[in-house]
Amino acid sequence: MLIQNGDQRHLAKWLSDPAVLEFYEGRDSPFDVNKVQQVFYDETT
């Protein structure tokens, strides 16, 4: 299953959870919707 255009808020919520961040990017690097857009959706990055 691929990431859908409407998933940004769900990904941002999940990637801001301290339990998830402990294993992904670190607890001091939460994701907001803009960071999710840049990392997972923008093709130029």
HELIX and SHEET records of a PDB file:
HELIX    1   1 ASN A    5  ASP A    7  5                                   3    
HELIX    2   2 GLN A    8  TRP A   14  1                                   7    
HELIX    3   3 PRO A   18  LEU A   21  1                                   4    
HELIX    4   4 VAL A   33  VAL A   36  1                                   4    
HELIX    5   5 GLN A   37  TYR A   41  3                                   5    
END                                                                             
